[in-house]
Amino acid sequence: MAMHPAISIQNISKQYGALQALDDVSLTIESGEFFGLLGPNGAGKTTLISILAGLVTPGHGHAAIMGADVQKGFREARRMLGVVPQELVFDPFFTVRETLRFQSGYFGIRNNDAWIEEIMANLDLTSKADSNMRSLSGGMKRRVLVAQALVHRPPVIILDEPTAGVDVELRQSLWQFISRLNQDGHTIVLTTHYLEEAEALCQRIAMLKQGKIVALDTTANLLSRYGSVKKDGEGKTDLEEVFVNIMSKGTP
């Protein structure tokens, strides 16, 4: 049996009134990839993620997670996907452990405590397991959002600005954990404004501008194609320069 790609996006368009949020976007992300989705604010990244998560209906086109259509096979598609949202959304009345147990329940998973304990240990949340969500710092709340996305062991994980407003130490420990998940076979999709993160972690990158994909290639190819040789003779550019070059040109 043929393996399905982790994410298949075919000719997706979405309009909000006069705003064309996505304009005929097609994209395939293979299973096991660490993939970057970059673009300025308003480029359409969050709309695309919302469509994949089943929160927004596309005006045109289809999307699937591991072969499950996000509309026709919603339950199956949603089980295959873990999303770490940009906003800090939480219930202030539950502890960290309770939050993760409830999340397990949403997916009909019983007796998940061993995996919950493992996730908490990996995200340095064990000492906060019995603390109320409202008492946690912003960085700790973000760790809980990552834990929530992983609680049902999804093969595909989308991280929407996961390190926004997070201290350097947490950022590094978070990336070590996410990189290990990727090495274990999880497909990771990352949106970030920290371009050095994308450069260090992502094997392939798509850049969105005004709802269209304006660049799609391996990180190495983007760096060599759109960058300039550094004056210090190192010969390597950084992704930030590439990003600025592509966004200023529009469609390559």
Contacts in CASP RR format, 6 or more apart in sequence:
PFRMAT RR
TARGET T0000
AUTHOR 0000-0000-0000
METHOD contacts of the structure
MODEL  1
MAMHPAISIQNISKQYGALQALDDVSLTIESGEFFGLLGPNGAGKTTLIS
ILAGLVTPGHGHAAIMGADVQKGFREARRMLGVVPQELVFDPFFTVRETL
RFQSGYFGIRNNDAWIEEIMANLDLTSKADSNMRSLSGGMKRRVLVAQAL
VHRPPVIILDEPTAGVDVELRQSLWQFISRLNQDGHTIVLTTHYLEEAEA
LCQRIAMLKQGKIVALDTTANLLSRYGSVKKDGEGKTDLEEVFVNIMSKG
TP
3 31 0 8 1.000
4 31 0 8 1.000
4 64 0 8 1.000
4 66 0 8 1.000
4 67 0 8 1.000
5 28 0 8 1.000
5 29 0 8 1.000
5 30 0 8 1.000
5 31 0 8 1.000
5 66 0 8 1.000
5 67 0 8 1.000
6 29 0 8 1.000
6 30 0 8 1.000
6 31 0 8 1.000
6 32 0 8 1.000
6 33 0 8 1.000
6 65 0 8 1.000
6 66 0 8 1.000
6 155 0 8 1.000
6 156 0 8 1.000
6 187 0 8 1.000
7 27 0 8 1.000
7 28 0 8 1.000
7 29 0 8 1.000
7 52 0 8 1.000
7 63 0 8 1.000
7 64 0 8 1.000
7 65 0 8 1.000
7 156 0 8 1.000
7 187 0 8 1.000
7 189 0 8 1.000
8 28 0 8 1.000
8 29 0 8 1.000
8 62 0 8 1.000
8 63 0 8 1.000
8 64 0 8 1.000
8 67 0 8 1.000
9 25 0 8 1.000
9 26 0 8 1.000
9 27 0 8 1.000
9 28 0 8 1.000
9 48 0 8 1.000
9 52 0 8 1.000
9 62 0 8 1.000
9 63 0 8 1.000
10 26 0 8 1.000
10 61 0 8 1.000
10 62 0 8 1.000
10 63 0 8 1.000
11 24 0 8 1.000
11 25 0 8 1.000
11 26 0 8 1.000
11 60 0 8 1.000
11 61 0 8 1.000
11 62 0 8 1.000
12 22 0 8 1.000
12 24 0 8 1.000
12 25 0 8 1.000
12 26 0 8 1.000
12 48 0 8 1.000
12 51 0 8 1.000
12 58 0 8 1.000
12 59 0 8 1.000
12 60 0 8 1.000
12 61 0 8 1.000
12 62 0 8 1.000
12 63 0 8 1.000
13 20 0 8 1.000
13 22 0 8 1.000
13 23 0 8 1.000
13 24 0 8 1.000
13 25 0 8 1.000
13 58 0 8 1.000
13 59 0 8 1.000
13 60 0 8 1.000
13 61 0 8 1.000
14 20 0 8 1.000
14 21 0 8 1.000
14 22 0 8 1.000
14 47 0 8 1.000
14 51 0 8 1.000
14 56 0 8 1.000
14 58 0 8 1.000
14 59 0 8 1.000
14 60 0 8 1.000
15 21 0 8 1.000
15 59 0 8 1.000
20 210 0 8 1.000
20 211 0 8 1.000
21 42 0 8 1.000
21 44 0 8 1.000
21 47 0 8 1.000
21 211 0 8 1.000
22 44 0 8 1.000
22 47 0 8 1.000
22 48 0 8 1.000
22 51 0 8 1.000
22 58 0 8 1.000
22 211 0 8 1.000
23 210 0 8 1.000
23 211 0 8 1.000
23 212 0 8 1.000
24 60 0 8 1.000
24 212 0 8 1.000
25 48 0 8 1.000
25 208 0 8 1.000
25 211 0 8 1.000
25 212 0 8 1.000
25 213 0 8 1.000
26 213 0 8 1.000
27 206 0 8 1.000
27 213 0 8 1.000
27 216 0 8 1.000
29 35 0 8 1.000
29 187 0 8 1.000
29 189 0 8 1.000
29 204 0 8 1.000
30 187 0 8 1.000
31 66 0 8 1.000
31 155 0 8 1.000
31 185 0 8 1.000
31 187 0 8 1.000
32 182 0 8 1.000
32 185 0 8 1.000
32 186 0 8 1.000
32 187 0 8 1.000
32 188 0 8 1.000
33 187 0 8 1.000
33 188 0 8 1.000
33 203 0 8 1.000
33 204 0 8 1.000
34 179 0 8 1.000
34 182 0 8 1.000
34 187 0 8 1.000
34 188 0 8 1.000
34 190 0 8 1.000
34 201 0 8 1.000
34 202 0 8 1.000
34 203 0 8 1.000
35 187 0 8 1.000
35 188 0 8 1.000
35 189 0 8 1.000
35 190 0 8 1.000
35 202 0 8 1.000
35 203 0 8 1.000
35 204 0 8 1.000
35 205 0 8 1.000
35 206 0 8 1.000
36 189 0 8 1.000
36 190 0 8 1.000
36 191 0 8 1.000
36 192 0 8 1.000
36 198 0 8 1.000
36 202 0 8 1.000
36 204 0 8 1.000
36 205 0 8 1.000
36 206 0 8 1.000
37 45 0 8 1.000
37 48 0 8 1.000
37 49 0 8 1.000
37 189 0 8 1.000
37 190 0 8 1.000
37 191 0 8 1.000
37 205 0 8 1.000
37 206 0 8 1.000
37 208 0 8 1.000
38 45 0 8 1.000
38 191 0 8 1.000
38 192 0 8 1.000
38 195 0 8 1.000
38 198 0 8 1.000
38 205 0 8 1.000
38 206 0 8 1.000
38 207 0 8 1.000
38 208 0 8 1.000
38 243 0 8 1.000
39 45 0 8 1.000
39 191 0 8 1.000
39 207 0 8 1.000
39 208 0 8 1.000
39 209 0 8 1.000
39 243 0 8 1.000
39 247 0 8 1.000
40 209 0 8 1.000
40 247 0 8 1.000
42 210 0 8 1.000
43 208 0 8 1.000
43 209 0 8 1.000
43 210 0 8 1.000
43 211 0 8 1.000
44 208 0 8 1.000
44 211 0 8 1.000
45 160 0 8 1.000
45 191 0 8 1.000
45 208 0 8 1.000
46 86 0 8 1.000
46 160 0 8 1.000
46 191 0 8 1.000
47 56 0 8 1.000
48 208 0 8 1.000
49 83 0 8 1.000
49 158 0 8 1.000
49 160 0 8 1.000
49 191 0 8 1.000
50 56 0 8 1.000
51 57 0 8 1.000
51 58 0 8 1.000
51 63 0 8 1.000
51 70 0 8 1.000
52 63 0 8 1.000
52 65 0 8 1.000
52 70 0 8 1.000
52 81 0 8 1.000
52 83 0 8 1.000
52 158 0 8 1.000
53 70 0 8 1.000
53 78 0 8 1.000
53 81 0 8 1.000
53 83 0 8 1.000
53 158 0 8 1.000
54 70 0 8 1.000
54 71 0 8 1.000
54 74 0 8 1.000
54 77 0 8 1.000
54 78 0 8 1.000
57 71 0 8 1.000
62 69 0 8 1.000
62 71 0 8 1.000
63 69 0 8 1.000
63 70 0 8 1.000
64 70 0 8 1.000
64 77 0 8 1.000
65 77 0 8 1.000
65 78 0 8 1.000
65 80 0 8 1.000
65 81 0 8 1.000
65 156 0 8 1.000
66 77 0 8 1.000
66 80 0 8 1.000
66 155 0 8 1.000
66 156 0 8 1.000
67 77 0 8 1.000
68 76 0 8 1.000
68 77 0 8 1.000
68 80 0 8 1.000
69 77 0 8 1.000
70 77 0 8 1.000
79 107 0 8 1.000
79 152 0 8 1.000
79 154 0 8 1.000
80 154 0 8 1.000
80 155 0 8 1.000
80 156 0 8 1.000
81 154 0 8 1.000
81 156 0 8 1.000
81 157 0 8 1.000
81 158 0 8 1.000
82 149 0 8 1.000
82 150 0 8 1.000
82 152 0 8 1.000
82 154 0 8 1.000
82 156 0 8 1.000
82 157 0 8 1.000
82 158 0 8 1.000
83 149 0 8 1.000
83 157 0 8 1.000
83 158 0 8 1.000
83 160 0 8 1.000
84 145 0 8 1.000
84 146 0 8 1.000
84 148 0 8 1.000
84 149 0 8 1.000
84 157 0 8 1.000
84 158 0 8 1.000
84 159 0 8 1.000
84 160 0 8 1.000
84 162 0 8 1.000
85 145 0 8 1.000
85 160 0 8 1.000
86 160 0 8 1.000
86 161 0 8 1.000
86 164 0 8 1.000
88 138 0 8 1.000
88 141 0 8 1.000
88 142 0 8 1.000
88 145 0 8 1.000
89 145 0 8 1.000
90 99 0 8 1.000
90 133 0 8 1.000
90 134 0 8 1.000
90 141 0 8 1.000
90 144 0 8 1.000
90 145 0 8 1.000
91 99 0 8 1.000
91 133 0 8 1.000
92 132 0 8 1.000
92 133 0 8 1.000
92 134 0 8 1.000
93 132 0 8 1.000
93 133 0 8 1.000
93 134 0 8 1.000
94 102 0 8 1.000
94 132 0 8 1.000
94 133 0 8 1.000
95 129 0 8 1.000
95 130 0 8 1.000
95 131 0 8 1.000
95 132 0 8 1.000
95 133 0 8 1.000
96 120 0 8 1.000
96 125 0 8 1.000
96 128 0 8 1.000
96 129 0 8 1.000
96 130 0 8 1.000
96 131 0 8 1.000
96 133 0 8 1.000
96 136 0 8 1.000
96 144 0 8 1.000
96 147 0 8 1.000
97 116 0 8 1.000
97 120 0 8 1.000
97 129 0 8 1.000
97 130 0 8 1.000
99 133 0 8 1.000
99 144 0 8 1.000
99 148 0 8 1.000
100 116 0 8 1.000
100 119 0 8 1.000
100 120 0 8 1.000
100 144 0 8 1.000
100 147 0 8 1.000
100 148 0 8 1.000
100 151 0 8 1.000
101 112 0 8 1.000
101 113 0 8 1.000
101 116 0 8 1.000
103 148 0 8 1.000
103 151 0 8 1.000
103 152 0 8 1.000
104 110 0 8 1.000
104 112 0 8 1.000
104 116 0 8 1.000
104 151 0 8 1.000
104 152 0 8 1.000
107 151 0 8 1.000
107 152 0 8 1.000
109 151 0 8 1.000
109 152 0 8 1.000
112 151 0 8 1.000
115 151 0 8 1.000
115 153 0 8 1.000
116 147 0 8 1.000
116 151 0 8 1.000
117 126 0 8 1.000
119 125 0 8 1.000
119 147 0 8 1.000
119 150 0 8 1.000
119 151 0 8 1.000
120 126 0 8 1.000
120 129 0 8 1.000
120 147 0 8 1.000
122 177 0 8 1.000
123 143 0 8 1.000
123 144 0 8 1.000
123 146 0 8 1.000
123 147 0 8 1.000
123 173 0 8 1.000
123 174 0 8 1.000
123 177 0 8 1.000
124 143 0 8 1.000
124 173 0 8 1.000
125 140 0 8 1.000
125 143 0 8 1.000
125 144 0 8 1.000
125 147 0 8 1.000
128 136 0 8 1.000
128 140 0 8 1.000
133 141 0 8 1.000
133 144 0 8 1.000
136 144 0 8 1.000
138 165 0 8 1.000
138 166 0 8 1.000
139 165 0 8 1.000
139 166 0 8 1.000
139 167 0 8 1.000
139 170 0 8 1.000
142 162 0 8 1.000
142 163 0 8 1.000
142 165 0 8 1.000
142 166 0 8 1.000
142 170 0 8 1.000
143 170 0 8 1.000
143 174 0 8 1.000
145 162 0 8 1.000
146 159 0 8 1.000
146 162 0 8 1.000
146 174 0 8 1.000
146 177 0 8 1.000
146 178 0 8 1.000
149 157 0 8 1.000
149 158 0 8 1.000
149 159 0 8 1.000
150 157 0 8 1.000
150 181 0 8 1.000
154 186 0 8 1.000
155 185 0 8 1.000
155 186 0 8 1.000
155 187 0 8 1.000
156 186 0 8 1.000
156 187 0 8 1.000
156 189 0 8 1.000
157 178 0 8 1.000
157 181 0 8 1.000
157 186 0 8 1.000
157 187 0 8 1.000
157 188 0 8 1.000
157 189 0 8 1.000
158 189 0 8 1.000
158 191 0 8 1.000
159 178 0 8 1.000
159 188 0 8 1.000
159 189 0 8 1.000
159 190 0 8 1.000
159 191 0 8 1.000
159 192 0 8 1.000
160 191 0 8 1.000
161 191 0 8 1.000
161 192 0 8 1.000
161 193 0 8 1.000
162 174 0 8 1.000
162 178 0 8 1.000
162 190 0 8 1.000
162 192 0 8 1.000
163 170 0 8 1.000
163 171 0 8 1.000
163 174 0 8 1.000
163 175 0 8 1.000
163 192 0 8 1.000
163 194 0 8 1.000
163 197 0 8 1.000
164 193 0 8 1.000
166 174 0 8 1.000
171 197 0 8 1.000
175 197 0 8 1.000
175 200 0 8 1.000
175 201 0 8 1.000
178 188 0 8 1.000
178 201 0 8 1.000
179 201 0 8 1.000
181 188 0 8 1.000
182 188 0 8 1.000
188 201 0 8 1.000
190 197 0 8 1.000
190 198 0 8 1.000
190 201 0 8 1.000
190 202 0 8 1.000
192 198 0 8 1.000
195 238 0 8 1.000
195 239 0 8 1.000
195 240 0 8 1.000
195 243 0 8 1.000
196 238 0 8 1.000
196 239 0 8 1.000
196 240 0 8 1.000
198 205 0 8 1.000
198 219 0 8 1.000
198 239 0 8 1.000
199 219 0 8 1.000
199 223 0 8 1.000
199 238 0 8 1.000
199 239 0 8 1.000
202 219 0 8 1.000
203 218 0 8 1.000
203 219 0 8 1.000
204 216 0 8 1.000
204 217 0 8 1.000
204 218 0 8 1.000
204 219 0 8 1.000
205 215 0 8 1.000
205 216 0 8 1.000
205 217 0 8 1.000
205 218 0 8 1.000
205 219 0 8 1.000
205 222 0 8 1.000
205 239 0 8 1.000
206 213 0 8 1.000
206 215 0 8 1.000
206 216 0 8 1.000
207 213 0 8 1.000
207 214 0 8 1.000
207 215 0 8 1.000
207 216 0 8 1.000
207 243 0 8 1.000
207 246 0 8 1.000
207 247 0 8 1.000
208 214 0 8 1.000
209 246 0 8 1.000
209 247 0 8 1.000
209 250 0 8 1.000
212 251 0 8 1.000
214 246 0 8 1.000
214 247 0 8 1.000
214 249 0 8 1.000
214 250 0 8 1.000
214 251 0 8 1.000
214 252 0 8 1.000
215 222 0 8 1.000
215 226 0 8 1.000
215 246 0 8 1.000
215 252 0 8 1.000
217 225 0 8 1.000
219 239 0 8 1.000
222 239 0 8 1.000
222 242 0 8 1.000
222 246 0 8 1.000
223 236 0 8 1.000
223 237 0 8 1.000
223 238 0 8 1.000
223 239 0 8 1.000
223 242 0 8 1.000
226 237 0 8 1.000
226 241 0 8 1.000
226 242 0 8 1.000
226 245 0 8 1.000
226 246 0 8 1.000
226 252 0 8 1.000
227 237 0 8 1.000
227 241 0 8 1.000
227 242 0 8 1.000
227 245 0 8 1.000
228 237 0 8 1.000
228 241 0 8 1.000
229 235 0 8 1.000
229 237 0 8 1.000
230 236 0 8 1.000
230 237 0 8 1.000
246 252 0 8 1.000
END
